């Protein structure tokens, strides 16, 4: 008993230290404090970065510095190619020409097809300008709001301050404020009105709806939502990650990767006849272990692995061989930097073969996989795979761990007909509906409630702290009028409702009749523990 108590001491001490840091960062910096004075609204605290002498803001937040800042002469503006970082206005031209890691290539690859995987474009998208519709396009992350696609490499698009001749005002704080002003607020009446049809549709889909469901109160319906009992639990493992699973202090990533690769093996997809594509690859760690699971022989294997991501990550996972080797295994790994929104798989040369008899181009069968493909990226991936099949390719199978439904986009969701079954506006898959889009945005916001619940791995102190932070059971403490437990169940129902629509689309449009939603790992390992798995019956 004493030994067990000692084991928890470091964890409790770390939790206390983290809480102390959090409390410190919520306090406003005083005059002379070297901390940045920018308040990060999404995190409810001040920026933790330090400032230069005489400045109130750090380098990244100089874009919102006030006129009273001591050294405001060096104006920083958001980078047009990637507004997540900023740059000194006087150095902007050089930054865009040769320094920015997000700058577009001088020659656009053949597999780039702008917005080709977007399900539904807004009215007038082709002919309207950014000045007219820029906010909508930016919120939907469409290509016409992406400077990397709409300006030539090195083109200076600022007009002296933060005004752009292409994109208007690029000050992110003003856009966020405008978006908050234009969007209708969520309140208890709106939450209940939007939740009820979604929860009913979800319960009916998982055969958990009571008789006369239409007459049942929302509070009673939420009691029927089960966090891990609505879909099968199937946690797999694979020997390729056995050593790593035991060696890591925190094995959560290894456990998830092992299960996903185990599911690929279970469905017969670890076959060297296929080309493997990891969407949202990041540093590429999962693909390294897929490669190990294939156990390829250098002289005989035709397998190749393509890693797709829109950013070039630092500290990419070590594949093992150097690019300069005479015959490296790197020739089986190909990195493609592109937004999935614009990716035409059929145009990637690696996936093309020439029929020796006819000289016609044939497309290789592929397996698509990803560990935590955030929000809209999942929908774009599914549409990308559908496009590949329509071009004559074959998708042998998919294994996608789903997450981050709060960043789903209305224009990119795969099945608007499915949305119409549980929203008060919208009539089908081919029509843009602003009212339905507003409802969709509210629903995605509510989906985040599902992962705010404490997991079994959290300490009692952490759970008590959550209660003190206003996440307790008192409905009056939250604008929705729902208790913490009710919000968790409501968020879960919204997430699964969206995933059920994706599942139906994959079964019908990708021909994967056996496709299923499966809990591939425990909730304590990851609260985002659901995967979309499927294979085609016609795979070669």
N, C-alpha and C positions, 0 to 999 in steps of 0.2 A: 504493500500500500504506500509506504514511504517512498519507494523507488519510483512508483508511478507518479506521485506528486512532484518529485524532483524532475521527472521528464517533462512535466508541463511548465516548470518554472521559466525556462528560456522563452517559450512561446508566449507566456503571459507577460514577461518582461518586454518582449518585442512589441506586443500589442499595446502595452502602456506607453512605450516610447513613441510609437506611431501616433497614438492619440495626442500625446503632448505636442508633437510636431504639427499635427493638424490644427490643434487649438491655436498654436503660435501663428500659423499662416492665415487664420481667419481674422487676426487682429490687424488693423490698418497700420502701415508703417508710419513712424513719426519722422519729423524733420531730422535730417542727418542720418537716417537709417539707409543703409546701402541696398536694402531690398527694393525690388521693383514695386511701384505703386499701382500696377494694373490689377484690377479685380477680375478673376476668371469666373464668370457667372456660372458656367456649367459645372464647376467644381466647388463653388461656394467658398472660395479662398483667394488670397492674393498670390500673384506669381512668385515662385520660389527663387527665381534667378536674381543675380546681383547686377547693380548698375555701375557705370563709370562715374568717376568723381564729378559732382555737379549736376548729374542727371537724375530725374525721378523715375525713368523707365529703362528697362533693359533693351538690348539691341532689337529683339523681336517685337517689343511693344512700343518702340519709338514712333510707330505709325499712328498711334493714338495719343501721342504726347500733346499736352496743352501748350498754349503760347507762352506760359510762364515758366516753362522748363528752361534750365540754365543754358543748355547748349542745343537749342532747337534749330540752329542754322543748318546743320547737316540733316536734311530731311530724309527719312526712310519711308519707303513705300512698299506695298505688297508686290512680290515678284509676279509679273503677268503670267508666267508659265506655271507657277505653283504658289498661290497666295498663302500657303501655310508657312512660308518664310518671307522675310523682308530684305531689302537692300537699300543702300545709300543711293539717293536719286542721281548724284553726280557720277556714280559708277554703274548705273543701270545698263547703259549701252554695252559696255564690256561684259557685264554679268550675263546679259542675254546672248551675246555673240559667242562666248567661249567658256564661261564659268558655270552657269546654271546646270545642275544635273538633270533638270526636267526639260531642258530645251529640246525642241523637236529635231529629228534627223534632217539633214540637208535634202535627202531624197526619201520620200515617203514609201515604205515597203508596199509591195504588191498586194499583201494580205490586209491592207487598211481599206476599210469600206465604211465611211462615216455613218454612224447611227444605224448600221445594218441590223443590229440585234435589239433595237428598241421596239417594244410591242405596239406602242400607240403614241404617235407624235401629235403635239397640240395643233389646233387649227392655225393656218397661216404660217407654219414654221418655215416653209421654203422661201417665202417672199418678204416676211417681216424682218425688221432690224433689231439689233440688240437694245437700242434706245427704247423701242416699243415694248419688247417682251423679255428684256434681259433678266429681270428678277425671276420670272417663271422658268426660263431656260436654266438659270443657275441653280435654282432649287431642285430641278429635275435632273441636273448633271448632264445635260445634253451637249452635243458636240459644238454647237454654235455659241456656247458659253465657255468654251475651252480655248484659251489663247494659244496653246501648243498646236492647235489645228487651224486656227483662224488668222494667224499672222505668219509672216515669213521669218525664218531664223535670224535673230539679231535685230529685227525691226523694233525701233523704239516707239512705243505706243502711248507713252505718257506725254502730256503737254505741259511740262514744267512743274506740276504739283502732283496731285493724285487723280487728275482728270485724264481719261484716255480717249483718243480719237476713235477707237474701236469699241471699247467697253464702258465708256462713261466713268462714273465714280467708282474706283476700285477700293475705296476704304472699307474694309470688312465690317467695321463697327457700325457704319451707317447702313449697310445692307441688312445686318442682323436686326437693327432697330426698326427698319422699315418692314421687315418680314414680321416682326412681332406685332407691329402696329396693324398690319393688314389682315392678319389671321384672326379668326374668331376665337375667343378664349374657351377653354374647356371648363364646364361647370357640371354640377351634379345632374341636372336635367339632361344635358347633352350626352354625358357619359352613359347614363342609363338608357337613353334612346338609341345610341349607337351600339351599345354592348348587347342588348337583348337579342336581336336577330342573329348576331354573330355567335353568341353562346349557344343559342338553339341549334343553329346550323352545325356547329362543332359537335354538340352532344348527339345529334342525329347521325352524323358521320361515323362516330365511334360506338354507335348502338347503346348510348347511355341516356337517351331522352326518355322522360316519363310519359305516360299516357296524358292526353290533353295538355301537351307541353305549352301550348299558346296561352293557357290560363294560369300557368305557374309564375310566381313572382321571381324577379331577377335574383334576389338574395337566395332563394331556394334552389334556383338553377345553378348558381355558383357553387353550392355545396356538393353538386354532382360532378364537378370538374376534378379529375384525379391527375396529379402531376406526372406519375410514371406508370400508370396502369392503363392508359388509353392505347398504347402501341406495344408490340413485343419488345422484350429486353433480350438482346443477343450480343454478349460481350465476347469477342474473339481475341485470339493472340496469334502472334507469328514469331517463329524462332529468330528471324532477322533482327528483332529488337529485344531478345531475351536478355542479353548481357547488359544492354543499356538500361533496361527497365529496372535492373537490380543495382546498377552502378550509380544512378542519379540520386542525389539527395531529394529532389522533388521530381518524381517520375511521371507527373500527370501528362506531359506531352508524349512521352514514350508509350504510355498506356493507350492513349487515343490513337497514335500512329499504328501501334501494334494491332489494335482492333480493326481499324480501317483496312490495313493490308491483309489481315486475317479474313475479312469479308471478301476482298478481291479474290483471295485464294479459294474460299468456300464456294464462290460462284464461278470458278473456273476461268478467271480473268487474268491470272498471272501466267500469260502465254506469250512467248517471244514472237509470235506472229503479229501481235498488236503493236501499235505505237501508243505510248502512254503520254497523257497530257495532264499536267497539274495546273489548275486554274487558281489564281491568287497565290502563287507559289512562294512569295516572300523570299526568304533566304534559301529555300530549296531543300530543307531537311527531310521532309516526307519523301521526296523523290529519290533521295540517296538510299533510303531504306527500301523503296520499291525496287530500285536497281539491285540491291543486295538480295531481295526476295526472289528476283528473277534468276539469280545466280548464273549470269551469262558467261559463256565461253568466248573470249575475244575473237577467236578465229571463225566462229560459226554463227554467232547470234546476229539477227537482223533487227533486234528491238532497238527503239530509240525513245528518248524521253524529252518532251518539250515542256518548258516551264514558262508560264504566262503570268506576267504581272505588269501593272502600269508604272511601277517605280523600280529604280535600280537601287536595291538595298545594299547597305554597307555590311561587311562581315558576313558575306554569303557562306553557307555551309560548305565545308571542305569536302569535295567529291573524292579527293585522294590522289589524283594525278595532276600534273602541271600541263598547262596549255601548250608548252613548248616541247613536250615529250614527242618522240618520233612517231609513236602510234598510241596516243593516249585514249583512255576510255571517255574523255571529254567529247569525243566525236559522237557519242550517243546522247549527250546532253546539249540541248539547244535552248537558250534563253531568248524570249521574245518580250520586248517592252512595249506594251500597247494596252489601252483600255479595252476590256472585253466587249464593251459597247460597239467598238469599231472593228472587231476581229472577224475576218472571213477565213475560217480554217482551211477551206478547199484551195486557197491560194498559197498556202505554205508549201514551199518546194519539198521539204522533208516528207510530207504526206502524199506526194505525188509519185507515181511510178508510170513507166511507159510500157504499154502492151507490145511485146516484140513482134507479134503477128500483125497487128493493125496500126501500131504507132500512136494509138489513142492514149490519152492520160487517164490513169486509173487512180483512185484514192484508197489509201490504206485503211484498214479497220482500226478503230481507236478505242481506248479506254480512258474515260475522264474521271478525275478524282480531285478532291480538295479537303483539307482540314480547316474548317471554319471559314466558309466563303460568305463574307459579310453581306447581308441585306440584298440590295439590288443586284449584286454580282452573281448571286445564285440564279436569279431570273435571266440575266444576260447570258449566263453560261448555258442554260437550258435552251434558250433561243439560238445560241451559237451552234449547239449540237444539232438542233432541228435543221438549221440552214445547211450544215454539213451533209446531213442525210439527203436533203432535197437536191444537193449538188451531185449526188451519186455515191457519197461515202457511207460507211457503216459504223455506227456507234455500238460496240459490243457490250458495253456496260458503263455504269456510273456508280461512284461512291462519294457522296458529298455530305460533309458534316455541316449542318445548317446553323446559322447564328445571326444575331444583330438585326432582327426584323424592324427595329426602329429606324433603320436607314434604308428601308425599301422605298422605291420610287413608284408613283402611280403610273408614269409613262412606261416603266420597264416591267411591271408585274406581268406574269405570263398569261394569266387567264382573267380578263375583265368580266367575262360571262359569269365566272364563279363569284366575283365580287358582287355582281348584281343580284345574286340569290340572297344576300344578307345586308345590302345597303339600301337606303331609301331612295337613292337616285341612281341613274345609269340604267341603260336598257340593253347593252350588249358589248361585244368585244371590238366592234369596229368604230365606235363613236366616243369621242372625247367628251367628258362631262365634268365641268368645273365643280359642281356640287358633290359629285362622287369623289373627286380628287380631294376635296376638303375633308370628307368623311374618312377617306383612306389615310390621310395624314394624321388625323386624330387617332385612328385605330393603331397605327404604327407607334405613336407616342405611348399609348396604353400597353402595347406589347412589352415595353421595357419593364413593366411592373413584375413580370414573371421571374426575372433574374435578380430581383432585389431581395429575395428571401435568403435567410441564413442557411448555409449548407452544413452537413454534419461535421465538416472539418473545422468550422469556426468555433472558437472558444466561447465559453459561457459569458465571459467579459465582453466579447465582441457583440454577442447577441443582446446583452443588456444595454450596451452602448447604442445599438440600433433603436431600441425602445426609447432611450432618452433623447435620441435625435428626431423623434417625431414619427417613427415608423411603427408605432404600437397599434393596438387594436381599436383605439378611439376613432370612430368615423369622422367626428367633428374636426380632427386634426388635419384632414386632407380635403382638397377642393372637390373630390369626387363623391364625398359622403360615404365611401367604402372603407372598411377596416383594412389593415395591412394584409391579413389572410385573404380577404375578398379580392383585393387588388392583385395579389399574386396569382390567384385562380383566374381572374379576368384576363390578365396578361398572358397566361398560359393558353387560354382558350383562343385568344386573338392569334397568337403565334401558330398554333396548330391549325386554325382555320386557314391561314395563308399557306401553310405547308400542304394541307389537304388539296388545295387548288393546284399547287405545283405537282403533287403526286398524280392527280387526274390528268394533267397536261402531259406528263412524261409517259404515262400509260397509253394515252391516245395518240399523241403526236410523235413520240419516239419509238412506238411499237414495243415498249417494255411492259408486257402484260403482267409480269411478276414483280414489278416495282413495288417497293414497300417503304414505309417509314419505320425505323428501328432505333431503339435506344441502344447505342453502340458502346456506351461507357456509363459509369455511375454518375449521379448528380454531384457527389462529393468530389469527383475528379474534375468535372466541368458542368456548370449549370446549363450550358448549351450542349446537351448530350444526345441530340437526335440526328440521325443520318438518313439521307435519301439514297436508297440502293436499288439497282435494277440491272437486268440483262435483257438482250434481245434474243428471241428464239431463232432468228435468222443469222446470228453471228457466225462467221466462217470457222 
